[in-house]
Amino acid sequence: MKAKVYVTIKENVLDPQGNAVQGALHTLGFSEVGQVRIGKYLEVELDTNDRAQAEERLKVMCEKLLANTVVEDYRFELEG
């Protein structure tokens, strides 16, 4: 089973990397760009066909390693 994991900075947390990208886009002439937020995208292959088990294991993975839950949110999608 394949999982797509999305990790993003929480809305109330400053995103200096996003601000830098926004400034660079403006410098390059893309003045229509508003706020930019930077995140992470991961693909994880799970050796199980049990959807409930996969969801539980992914939650633990995200909470322990893949996301810093103090400043980041996460969500995932399962395929297969």
PDB file of N, CA, C and O in Angstrom:
ATOM      1  N   MET A   1       0.852  -1.167   0.000  1.00  0.00           N
ATOM      2  CA  MET A   1       0.000   0.000   0.000  1.00  0.00           C
ATOM      3  C   MET A   1       0.902   1.236   0.000  1.00  0.00           C
ATOM      4  O   MET A   1       1.914   1.284   0.699  1.00  0.00           O
ATOM      5  N   LYS A   2       0.519   2.219  -0.789  1.00  0.00           N
ATOM      6  CA  LYS A   2       1.313   3.443  -0.910  1.00  0.00           C
ATOM      7  C   LYS A   2       0.613   4.586  -0.190  1.00  0.00           C
ATOM      8  O   LYS A   2      -0.607   4.735  -0.266  1.00  0.00           O
ATOM      9  N   ALA A   3       1.405   5.386   0.508  1.00  0.00           N
ATOM     10  CA  ALA A   3       0.871   6.549   1.206  1.00  0.00           C
ATOM     11  C   ALA A   3       1.555   7.810   0.693  1.00  0.00           C
ATOM     12  O   ALA A   3       2.759   7.828   0.439  1.00  0.00           O
ATOM     13  N   LYS A   4       0.762   8.855   0.548  1.00  0.00           N
ATOM     14  CA  LYS A   4       1.283  10.183   0.243  1.00  0.00           C
ATOM     15  C   LYS A   4       1.111  11.009   1.508  1.00  0.00           C
ATOM     16  O   LYS A   4       0.003  11.137   2.027  1.00  0.00           O
ATOM     17  N   VAL A   5       2.214  11.570   2.003  1.00  0.00           N
ATOM     18  CA  VAL A   5       2.198  12.331   3.250  1.00  0.00           C
ATOM     19  C   VAL A   5       2.543  13.775   2.937  1.00  0.00           C
ATOM     20  O   VAL A   5       3.533  14.059   2.263  1.00  0.00           O
ATOM     21  N   TYR A   6       1.712  14.684   3.433  1.00  0.00           N
ATOM     22  CA  TYR A   6       1.913  16.120   3.245  1.00  0.00           C
ATOM     23  C   TYR A   6       2.151  16.758   4.611  1.00  0.00           C
ATOM     24  O   TYR A   6       1.338  16.614   5.523  1.00  0.00           O
ATOM     25  N   VAL A   7       3.273  17.465   4.741  1.00  0.00           N
ATOM     26  CA  VAL A   7       3.612  18.144   5.995  1.00  0.00           C
ATOM     27  C   VAL A   7       3.713  19.634   5.688  1.00  0.00           C
ATOM     28  O   VAL A   7       4.446  20.041   4.787  1.00  0.00           O
ATOM     29  N   THR A   8       2.974  20.439   6.440  1.00  0.00           N
ATOM     30  CA  THR A   8       2.972  21.889   6.210  1.00  0.00           C
ATOM     31  C   THR A   8       3.153  22.637   7.527  1.00  0.00           C
ATOM     32  O   THR A   8       2.814  22.140   8.601  1.00  0.00           O
ATOM     33  N   ILE A   9       3.690  23.832   7.410  1.00  0.00           N
ATOM     34  CA  ILE A   9       3.857  24.686   8.586  1.00  0.00           C
ATOM     35  C   ILE A   9       2.472  25.150   9.034  1.00  0.00           C
ATOM     36  O   ILE A   9       1.630  25.497   8.206  1.00  0.00           O
ATOM     37  N   LYS A  10       2.243  25.154  10.333  1.00  0.00           N
ATOM     38  CA  LYS A  10       0.955  25.622  10.856  1.00  0.00           C
ATOM     39  C   LYS A  10       0.744  27.083  10.483  1.00  0.00           C
ATOM     40  O   LYS A  10       1.697  27.852  10.358  1.00  0.00           O
ATOM     41  N   GLU A  11      -0.517  27.451  10.307  1.00  0.00           N
ATOM     42  CA  GLU A  11      -0.870  28.801   9.868  1.00  0.00           C
ATOM     43  C   GLU A  11      -0.327  29.899  10.794  1.00  0.00           C
ATOM     44  O   GLU A  11       0.058  30.969  10.323  1.00  0.00           O
ATOM     45  N   ASN A  12      -0.295  29.641  12.086  1.00  0.00           N
ATOM     46  CA  ASN A  12       0.123  30.686  13.037  1.00  0.00           C
ATOM     47  C   ASN A  12       1.640  30.724  13.246  1.00  0.00           C
ATOM     48  O   ASN A  12       2.120  31.463  14.105  1.00  0.00           O
ATOM     49  N   VAL A  13       2.401  29.938  12.472  1.00  0.00           N
ATOM     50  CA  VAL A  13       3.858  29.898  12.590  1.00  0.00           C
ATOM     51  C   VAL A  13       4.469  30.645  11.407  1.00  0.00           C
ATOM     52  O   VAL A  13       4.061  30.448  10.262  1.00  0.00           O
ATOM     53  N   LEU A  14       5.443  31.498  11.689  1.00  0.00           N
ATOM     54  CA  LEU A  14       6.128  32.231  10.626  1.00  0.00           C
ATOM     55  C   LEU A  14       6.877  31.262   9.719  1.00  0.00           C
ATOM     56  O   LEU A  14       7.396  30.248  10.184  1.00  0.00           O
ATOM     57  N   ASP A  15       6.932  31.572   8.440  1.00  0.00           N
ATOM     58  CA  ASP A  15       7.599  30.713   7.460  1.00  0.00           C
ATOM     59  C   ASP A  15       8.651  31.541   6.719  1.00  0.00           C
ATOM     60  O   ASP A  15       8.378  32.047   5.631  1.00  0.00           O
ATOM     61  N   PRO A  16       9.858  31.688   7.297  1.00  0.00           N
ATOM     62  CA  PRO A  16      10.879  32.512   6.652  1.00  0.00           C
ATOM     63  C   PRO A  16      11.300  31.991   5.277  1.00  0.00           C
ATOM     64  O   PRO A  16      11.622  32.783   4.391  1.00  0.00           O
ATOM     65  N   GLN A  17      11.299  30.678   5.091  1.00  0.00           N
ATOM     66  CA  GLN A  17      11.650  30.117   3.786  1.00  0.00           C
ATOM     67  C   GLN A  17      10.586  30.496   2.752  1.00  0.00           C
ATOM     68  O   GLN A  17      10.914  30.850   1.619  1.00  0.00           O
ATOM     69  N   GLY A  18       9.324  30.421   3.141  1.00  0.00           N
ATOM     70  CA  GLY A  18       8.245  30.840   2.254  1.00  0.00           C
ATOM     71  C   GLY A  18       8.346  32.315   1.907  1.00  0.00           C
ATOM     72  O   GLY A  18       8.115  32.709   0.764  1.00  0.00           O
ATOM     73  N   ASN A  19       8.693  33.133   2.904  1.00  0.00           N
ATOM     74  CA  ASN A  19       8.866  34.571   2.663  1.00  0.00           C
ATOM     75  C   ASN A  19      10.001  34.835   1.681  1.00  0.00           C
ATOM     76  O   ASN A  19       9.894  35.718   0.830  1.00  0.00           O
ATOM     77  N   ALA A  20      11.092  34.069   1.797  1.00  0.00           N
ATOM     78  CA  ALA A  20      12.226  34.238   0.884  1.00  0.00           C
ATOM     79  C   ALA A  20      11.827  33.867  -0.546  1.00  0.00           C
ATOM     80  O   ALA A  20      12.204  34.556  -1.493  1.00  0.00           O
ATOM     81  N   VAL A  21      11.075  32.792  -0.703  1.00  0.00           N
ATOM     82  CA  VAL A  21      10.628  32.375  -2.029  1.00  0.00           C
ATOM     83  C   VAL A  21       9.669  33.421  -2.608  1.00  0.00           C
ATOM     84  O   VAL A  21       9.742  33.748  -3.792  1.00  0.00           O
ATOM     85  N   GLN A  22       8.780  33.935  -1.776  1.00  0.00           N
ATOM     86  CA  GLN A  22       7.859  34.975  -2.235  1.00  0.00           C
ATOM     87  C   GLN A  22       8.634  36.196  -2.732  1.00  0.00           C
ATOM     88  O   GLN A  22       8.335  36.733  -3.798  1.00  0.00           O
ATOM     89  N   GLY A  23       9.632  36.632  -1.955  1.00  0.00           N
ATOM     90  CA  GLY A  23      10.447  37.777  -2.365  1.00  0.00           C
ATOM     91  C   GLY A  23      11.190  37.522  -3.662  1.00  0.00           C
ATOM     92  O   GLY A  23      11.281  38.404  -4.515  1.00  0.00           O
ATOM     93  N   ALA A  24      11.726  36.307  -3.814  1.00  0.00           N
ATOM     94  CA  ALA A  24      12.444  35.965  -5.048  1.00  0.00           C
ATOM     95  C   ALA A  24      11.496  35.958  -6.243  1.00  0.00           C
ATOM     96  O   ALA A  24      11.860  36.423  -7.323  1.00  0.00           O
ATOM     97  N   LEU A  25      10.291  35.439  -6.059  1.00  0.00           N
ATOM     98  CA  LEU A  25       9.314  35.440  -7.153  1.00  0.00           C
ATOM     99  C   LEU A  25       8.940  36.863  -7.550  1.00  0.00           C
ATOM    100  O   LEU A  25       8.792  37.167  -8.734  1.00  0.00           O
ATOM    101  N   HIS A  26       8.788  37.726  -6.563  1.00  0.00           N
ATOM    102  CA  HIS A  26       8.488  39.135  -6.866  1.00  0.00           C
ATOM    103  C   HIS A  26       9.649  39.760  -7.644  1.00  0.00           C
ATOM    104  O   HIS A  26       9.436  40.496  -8.608  1.00  0.00           O
ATOM    105  N   THR A  27      10.873  39.461  -7.217  1.00  0.00           N
ATOM    106  CA  THR A  27      12.050  40.001  -7.901  1.00  0.00           C
ATOM    107  C   THR A  27      12.108  39.534  -9.354  1.00  0.00           C
ATOM    108  O   THR A  27      12.570  40.261 -10.233  1.00  0.00           O
ATOM    109  N   LEU A  28      11.635  38.318  -9.592  1.00  0.00           N
ATOM    110  CA  LEU A  28      11.636  37.761 -10.952  1.00  0.00           C
ATOM    111  C   LEU A  28      10.442  38.241 -11.789  1.00  0.00           C
ATOM    112  O   LEU A  28      10.272  37.824 -12.934  1.00  0.00           O
ATOM    113  N   GLY A  29       9.625  39.116 -11.208  1.00  0.00           N
ATOM    114  CA  GLY A  29       8.528  39.698 -11.962  1.00  0.00           C
ATOM    115  C   GLY A  29       7.171  39.051 -11.751  1.00  0.00           C
ATOM    116  O   GLY A  29       6.210  39.380 -12.446  1.00  0.00           O
ATOM    117  N   PHE A  30       7.086  38.138 -10.801  1.00  0.00           N
ATOM    118  CA  PHE A  30       5.803  37.481 -10.517  1.00  0.00           C
ATOM    119  C   PHE A  30       5.096  38.215  -9.372  1.00  0.00           C
ATOM    120  O   PHE A  30       4.930  37.678  -8.277  1.00  0.00           O
ATOM    121  N   SER A  31       4.688  39.441  -9.651  1.00  0.00           N
ATOM    122  CA  SER A  31       4.109  40.295  -8.612  1.00  0.00           C
ATOM    123  C   SER A  31       2.740  39.809  -8.142  1.00  0.00           C
ATOM    124  O   SER A  31       2.265  40.234  -7.089  1.00  0.00           O
ATOM    125  N   GLU A  32       2.105  38.932  -8.903  1.00  0.00           N
ATOM    126  CA  GLU A  32       0.784  38.428  -8.510  1.00  0.00           C
ATOM    127  C   GLU A  32       0.848  37.402  -7.383  1.00  0.00           C
ATOM    128  O   GLU A  32      -0.187  37.031  -6.828  1.00  0.00           O
ATOM    129  N   VAL A  33       2.047  36.939  -7.037  1.00  0.00           N
ATOM    130  CA  VAL A  33       2.190  35.927  -5.992  1.00  0.00           C
ATOM    131  C   VAL A  33       1.945  36.554  -4.631  1.00  0.00           C
ATOM    132  O   VAL A  33       2.563  37.555  -4.268  1.00  0.00           O
ATOM    133  N   GLY A  34       1.033  35.946  -3.887  1.00  0.00           N
ATOM    134  CA  GLY A  34       0.769  36.373  -2.517  1.00  0.00           C
ATOM    135  C   GLY A  34       1.635  35.567  -1.567  1.00  0.00           C
ATOM    136  O   GLY A  34       2.818  35.345  -1.827  1.00  0.00           O
ATOM    137  N   GLN A  35       1.054  35.143  -0.494  1.00  0.00           N
ATOM    138  CA  GLN A  35       1.783  34.393   0.521  1.00  0.00           C
ATOM    139  C   GLN A  35       2.252  33.044  -0.028  1.00  0.00           C
ATOM    140  O   GLN A  35       1.522  32.376  -0.761  1.00  0.00           O
ATOM    141  N   VAL A  36       3.473  32.654   0.332  1.00  0.00           N
ATOM    142  CA  VAL A  36       4.029  31.349  -0.028  1.00  0.00           C
ATOM    143  C   VAL A  36       4.340  30.604   1.259  1.00  0.00           C
ATOM    144  O   VAL A  36       4.963  31.152   2.168  1.00  0.00           O
ATOM    145  N   ARG A  37       3.904  29.361   1.330  1.00  0.00           N
ATOM    146  CA  ARG A  37       4.193  28.492   2.480  1.00  0.00           C
ATOM    147  C   ARG A  37       4.933  27.269   1.953  1.00  0.00           C
ATOM    148  O   ARG A  37       4.526  26.680   0.952  1.00  0.00           O
ATOM    149  N   ILE A  38       6.003  26.891   2.612  1.00  0.00           N
ATOM    150  CA  ILE A  38       6.821  25.759   2.195  1.00  0.00           C
ATOM    151  C   ILE A  38       6.468  24.547   3.050  1.00  0.00           C
ATOM    152  O   ILE A  38       6.236  24.672   4.253  1.00  0.00           O
ATOM    153  N   GLY A  39       6.430  23.378   2.424  1.00  0.00           N
ATOM    154  CA  GLY A  39       6.132  22.144   3.140  1.00  0.00           C
ATOM    155  C   GLY A  39       6.944  20.995   2.589  1.00  0.00           C
ATOM    156  O   GLY A  39       7.890  21.188   1.826  1.00  0.00           O
ATOM    157  N   LYS A  40       6.559  19.791   2.988  1.00  0.00           N
ATOM    158  CA  LYS A  40       7.249  18.581   2.539  1.00  0.00           C
ATOM    159  C   LYS A  40       6.221  17.606   1.978  1.00  0.00           C
ATOM    160  O   LYS A  40       5.074  17.566   2.423  1.00  0.00           O
ATOM    161  N   TYR A  41       6.650  16.828   1.002  1.00  0.00           N
ATOM    162  CA  TYR A  41       5.829  15.775   0.427  1.00  0.00           C
ATOM    163  C   TYR A  41       6.639  14.490   0.471  1.00  0.00           C
ATOM    164  O   TYR A  41       7.790  14.466   0.035  1.00  0.00           O
ATOM    165  N   LEU A  42       6.050  13.425   0.992  1.00  0.00           N
ATOM    166  CA  LEU A  42       6.734  12.147   1.077  1.00  0.00           C
ATOM    167  C   LEU A  42       5.846  11.054   0.512  1.00  0.00           C
ATOM    168  O   LEU A  42       4.623  11.115   0.636  1.00  0.00           O
ATOM    169  N   GLU A  43       6.455  10.055  -0.108  1.00  0.00           N
ATOM    170  CA  GLU A  43       5.749   8.853  -0.525  1.00  0.00           C
ATOM    171  C   GLU A  43       6.314   7.704   0.284  1.00  0.00           C
ATOM    172  O   GLU A  43       7.529   7.513   0.339  1.00  0.00           O
ATOM    173  N   VAL A  44       5.440   6.941   0.910  1.00  0.00           N
ATOM    174  CA  VAL A  44       5.855   5.838   1.779  1.00  0.00           C
ATOM    175  C   VAL A  44       5.166   4.563   1.313  1.00  0.00           C
ATOM    176  O   VAL A  44       3.943   4.526   1.178  1.00  0.00           O
ATOM    177  N   GLU A  45       5.947   3.526   1.068  1.00  0.00           N
ATOM    178  CA  GLU A  45       5.406   2.212   0.726  1.00  0.00           C
ATOM    179  C   GLU A  45       5.241   1.420   2.020  1.00  0.00           C
ATOM    180  O   GLU A  45       6.186   1.288   2.798  1.00  0.00           O
ATOM    181  N   LEU A  46       4.053   0.902   2.243  1.00  0.00           N
ATOM    182  CA  LEU A  46       3.765   0.110   3.442  1.00  0.00           C
ATOM    183  C   LEU A  46       3.486  -1.330   3.036  1.00  0.00           C
ATOM    184  O   LEU A  46       2.729  -1.588   2.100  1.00  0.00           O
ATOM    185  N   ASP A  47       4.100  -2.257   3.742  1.00  0.00           N
ATOM    186  CA  ASP A  47       3.944  -3.675   3.439  1.00  0.00           C
ATOM    187  C   ASP A  47       2.755  -4.234   4.220  1.00  0.00           C
ATOM    188  O   ASP A  47       2.920  -5.069   5.110  1.00  0.00           O
ATOM    189  N   THR A  48       1.556  -3.764   3.876  1.00  0.00           N
ATOM    190  CA  THR A  48       0.331  -4.245   4.501  1.00  0.00           C
ATOM    191  C   THR A  48      -0.841  -3.977   3.565  1.00  0.00           C
ATOM    192  O   THR A  48      -0.789  -3.071   2.734  1.00  0.00           O
ATOM    193  N   ASN A  49      -1.872  -4.755   3.704  1.00  0.00           N
ATOM    194  CA  ASN A  49      -3.116  -4.518   2.975  1.00  0.00           C
ATOM    195  C   ASN A  49      -4.233  -4.090   3.917  1.00  0.00           C
ATOM    196  O   ASN A  49      -5.366  -3.862   3.491  1.00  0.00           O
ATOM    197  N   ASP A  50      -3.906  -3.983   5.195  1.00  0.00           N
ATOM    198  CA  ASP A  50      -4.869  -3.600   6.226  1.00  0.00           C
ATOM    199  C   ASP A  50      -4.896  -2.080   6.323  1.00  0.00           C
ATOM    200  O   ASP A  50      -3.974  -1.475   6.869  1.00  0.00           O
ATOM    201  N   ARG A  51      -5.948  -1.462   5.796  1.00  0.00           N
ATOM    202  CA  ARG A  51      -6.043   0.007   5.740  1.00  0.00           C
ATOM    203  C   ARG A  51      -6.024   0.643   7.140  1.00  0.00           C
ATOM    204  O   ARG A  51      -5.351   1.652   7.347  1.00  0.00           O
ATOM    205  N   ALA A  52      -6.743   0.073   8.082  1.00  0.00           N
ATOM    206  CA  ALA A  52      -6.788   0.628   9.439  1.00  0.00           C
ATOM    207  C   ALA A  52      -5.410   0.581  10.086  1.00  0.00           C
ATOM    208  O   ALA A  52      -4.995   1.533  10.747  1.00  0.00           O
ATOM    209  N   GLN A  53      -4.707  -0.525   9.894  1.00  0.00           N
ATOM    210  CA  GLN A  53      -3.357  -0.646  10.453  1.00  0.00           C
ATOM    211  C   GLN A  53      -2.421   0.364   9.789  1.00  0.00           C
ATOM    212  O   GLN A  53      -1.608   0.995  10.464  1.00  0.00           O
ATOM    213  N   ALA A  54      -2.533   0.516   8.481  1.00  0.00           N
ATOM    214  CA  ALA A  54      -1.688   1.463   7.760  1.00  0.00           C
ATOM    215  C   ALA A  54      -1.925   2.887   8.261  1.00  0.00           C
ATOM    216  O   ALA A  54      -0.971   3.635   8.475  1.00  0.00           O
ATOM    217  N   GLU A  55      -3.182   3.261   8.448  1.00  0.00           N
ATOM    218  CA  GLU A  55      -3.489   4.604   8.951  1.00  0.00           C
ATOM    219  C   GLU A  55      -2.901   4.823  10.333  1.00  0.00           C
ATOM    220  O   GLU A  55      -2.335   5.881  10.608  1.00  0.00           O
ATOM    221  N   GLU A  56      -3.031   3.842  11.196  1.00  0.00           N
ATOM    222  CA  GLU A  56      -2.492   3.968  12.565  1.00  0.00           C
ATOM    223  C   GLU A  56      -0.973   4.081  12.536  1.00  0.00           C
ATOM    224  O   GLU A  56      -0.399   4.925  13.224  1.00  0.00           O
ATOM    225  N   ARG A  57      -0.322   3.241  11.746  1.00  0.00           N
ATOM    226  CA  ARG A  57       1.135   3.275  11.663  1.00  0.00           C
ATOM    227  C   ARG A  57       1.627   4.593  11.068  1.00  0.00           C
ATOM    228  O   ARG A  57       2.616   5.154  11.540  1.00  0.00           O
ATOM    229  N   LEU A  58       0.950   5.086  10.042  1.00  0.00           N
ATOM    230  CA  LEU A  58       1.328   6.371   9.457  1.00  0.00           C
ATOM    231  C   LEU A  58       1.195   7.502  10.465  1.00  0.00           C
ATOM    232  O   LEU A  58       2.050   8.385  10.529  1.00  0.00           O
ATOM    233  N   LYS A  59       0.137   7.475  11.242  1.00  0.00           N
ATOM    234  CA  LYS A  59      -0.045   8.506  12.264  1.00  0.00           C
ATOM    235  C   LYS A  59       1.126   8.494  13.233  1.00  0.00           C
ATOM    236  O   LYS A  59       1.657   9.550  13.581  1.00  0.00           O
ATOM    237  N   VAL A  60       1.529   7.318  13.667  1.00  0.00           N
ATOM    238  CA  VAL A  60       2.663   7.207  14.588  1.00  0.00           C
ATOM    239  C   VAL A  60       3.949   7.697  13.923  1.00  0.00           C
ATOM    240  O   VAL A  60       4.738   8.407  14.546  1.00  0.00           O
ATOM    241  N   MET A  61       4.163   7.320  12.658  1.00  0.00           N
ATOM    242  CA  MET A  61       5.353   7.782  11.931  1.00  0.00           C
ATOM    243  C   MET A  61       5.409   9.304  11.865  1.00  0.00           C
ATOM    244  O   MET A  61       6.451   9.913  12.103  1.00  0.00           O
ATOM    245  N   CYS A  62       4.275   9.900  11.541  1.00  0.00           N
ATOM    246  CA  CYS A  62       4.210  11.363  11.435  1.00  0.00           C
ATOM    247  C   CYS A  62       4.458  12.027  12.780  1.00  0.00           C
ATOM    248  O   CYS A  62       5.203  13.003  12.872  1.00  0.00           O
ATOM    249  N   GLU A  63       3.835  11.496  13.815  1.00  0.00           N
ATOM    250  CA  GLU A  63       3.972  12.090  15.148  1.00  0.00           C
ATOM    251  C   GLU A  63       5.395  11.946  15.698  1.00  0.00           C
ATOM    252  O   GLU A  63       5.872  12.830  16.409  1.00  0.00           O
ATOM    253  N   LYS A  64       6.073  10.844  15.376  1.00  0.00           N
ATOM    254  CA  LYS A  64       7.403  10.582  15.939  1.00  0.00           C
ATOM    255  C   LYS A  64       8.552  11.133  15.107  1.00  0.00           C
ATOM    256  O   LYS A  64       9.592  11.497  15.656  1.00  0.00           O
ATOM    257  N   LEU A  65       8.378  11.201  13.773  1.00  0.00           N
ATOM    258  CA  LEU A  65       9.523  11.557  12.942  1.00  0.00           C
ATOM    259  C   LEU A  65       9.219  12.491  11.777  1.00  0.00           C
ATOM    260  O   LEU A  65       9.922  13.482  11.583  1.00  0.00           O
ATOM    261  N   LEU A  66       8.200  12.195  11.015  1.00  0.00           N
ATOM    262  CA  LEU A  66       8.005  12.902   9.750  1.00  0.00           C
ATOM    263  C   LEU A  66       7.558  14.346   9.907  1.00  0.00           C
ATOM    264  O   LEU A  66       7.838  15.171   9.038  1.00  0.00           O
ATOM    265  N   ALA A  67       6.873  14.669  10.993  1.00  0.00           N
ATOM    266  CA  ALA A  67       6.408  16.044  11.224  1.00  0.00           C
ATOM    267  C   ALA A  67       6.782  16.485  12.636  1.00  0.00           C
ATOM    268  O   ALA A  67       6.724  15.702  13.584  1.00  0.00           O
ATOM    269  N   ASN A  68       7.161  17.732  12.752  1.00  0.00           N
ATOM    270  CA  ASN A  68       7.363  18.341  14.064  1.00  0.00           C
ATOM    271  C   ASN A  68       6.015  18.942  14.445  1.00  0.00           C
ATOM    272  O   ASN A  68       5.690  20.057  14.037  1.00  0.00           O
ATOM    273  N   THR A  69       5.241  18.212  15.217  1.00  0.00           N
ATOM    274  CA  THR A  69       3.852  18.603  15.468  1.00  0.00           C
ATOM    275  C   THR A  69       3.707  19.885  16.293  1.00  0.00           C
ATOM    276  O   THR A  69       2.598  20.396  16.449  1.00  0.00           O
ATOM    277  N   VAL A  70       4.800  20.398  16.812  1.00  0.00           N
ATOM    278  CA  VAL A  70       4.740  21.685  17.510  1.00  0.00           C
ATOM    279  C   VAL A  70       4.492  22.803  16.496  1.00  0.00           C
ATOM    280  O   VAL A  70       3.729  23.729  16.770  1.00  0.00           O
ATOM    281  N   VAL A  71       5.130  22.720  15.333  1.00  0.00           N
ATOM    282  CA  VAL A  71       5.032  23.792  14.341  1.00  0.00           C
ATOM    283  C   VAL A  71       4.481  23.331  12.992  1.00  0.00           C
ATOM    284  O   VAL A  71       4.261  24.155  12.104  1.00  0.00           O
ATOM    285  N   GLU A  72       4.257  22.022  12.827  1.00  0.00           N
ATOM    286  CA  GLU A  72       3.785  21.519  11.542  1.00  0.00           C
ATOM    287  C   GLU A  72       2.499  20.703  11.685  1.00  0.00           C
ATOM    288  O   GLU A  72       2.260  20.056  12.705  1.00  0.00           O
ATOM    289  N   ASP A  73       1.694  20.752  10.651  1.00  0.00           N
ATOM    290  CA  ASP A  73       0.527  19.888  10.510  1.00  0.00           C
ATOM    291  C   ASP A  73       0.866  18.825   9.479  1.00  0.00           C
ATOM    292  O   ASP A  73       1.773  19.006   8.667  1.00  0.00           O
ATOM    293  N   TYR A  74       0.137  17.717   9.513  1.00  0.00           N
ATOM    294  CA  TYR A  74       0.332  16.692   8.498  1.00  0.00           C
ATOM    295  C   TYR A  74      -1.008  16.088   8.123  1.00  0.00           C
ATOM    296  O   TYR A  74      -1.982  16.142   8.874  1.00  0.00           O
ATOM    297  N   ARG A  75      -1.017  15.509   6.931  1.00  0.00           N
ATOM    298  CA  ARG A  75      -2.145  14.717   6.476  1.00  0.00           C
ATOM    299  C   ARG A  75      -1.587  13.679   5.530  1.00  0.00           C
ATOM    300  O   ARG A  75      -0.496  13.848   4.987  1.00  0.00           O
ATOM    301  N   PHE A  76      -2.328  12.613   5.332  1.00  0.00           N
ATOM    302  CA  PHE A  76      -1.868  11.582   4.404  1.00  0.00           C
ATOM    303  C   PHE A  76      -3.032  10.981   3.658  1.00  0.00           C
ATOM    304  O   PHE A  76      -4.181  11.040   4.095  1.00  0.00           O
ATOM    305  N   GLU A  77      -2.703  10.398   2.514  1.00  0.00           N
ATOM    306  CA  GLU A  77      -3.673   9.709   1.674  1.00  0.00           C
ATOM    307  C   GLU A  77      -3.127   8.320   1.398  1.00  0.00           C
ATOM    308  O   GLU A  77      -1.936   8.163   1.131  1.00  0.00           O
ATOM    309  N   LEU A  78      -3.975   7.324   1.459  1.00  0.00           N
ATOM    310  CA  LEU A  78      -3.588   5.950   1.155  1.00  0.00           C
ATOM    311  C   LEU A  78      -4.091   5.545  -0.216  1.00  0.00           C
ATOM    312  O   LEU A  78      -5.226   5.850  -0.582  1.00  0.00           O
ATOM    313  N   GLU A  79      -3.264   4.869  -0.965  1.00  0.00           N
ATOM    314  CA  GLU A  79      -3.651   4.340  -2.274  1.00  0.00           C
ATOM    315  C   GLU A  79      -3.553   2.818  -2.231  1.00  0.00           C
ATOM    316  O   GLU A  79      -2.621   2.264  -1.647  1.00  0.00           O
ATOM    317  N   GLY A  80      -4.494   2.167  -2.835  1.00  0.00           N
ATOM    318  CA  GLY A  80      -4.415   0.711  -2.934  1.00  0.00           C
ATOM    319  C   GLY A  80      -5.139  -0.027  -1.849  1.00  0.00           C
ATOM    320  O   GLY A  80      -5.139  -1.258  -1.834  1.00  0.00           O
TER     321      GLY A  80
END
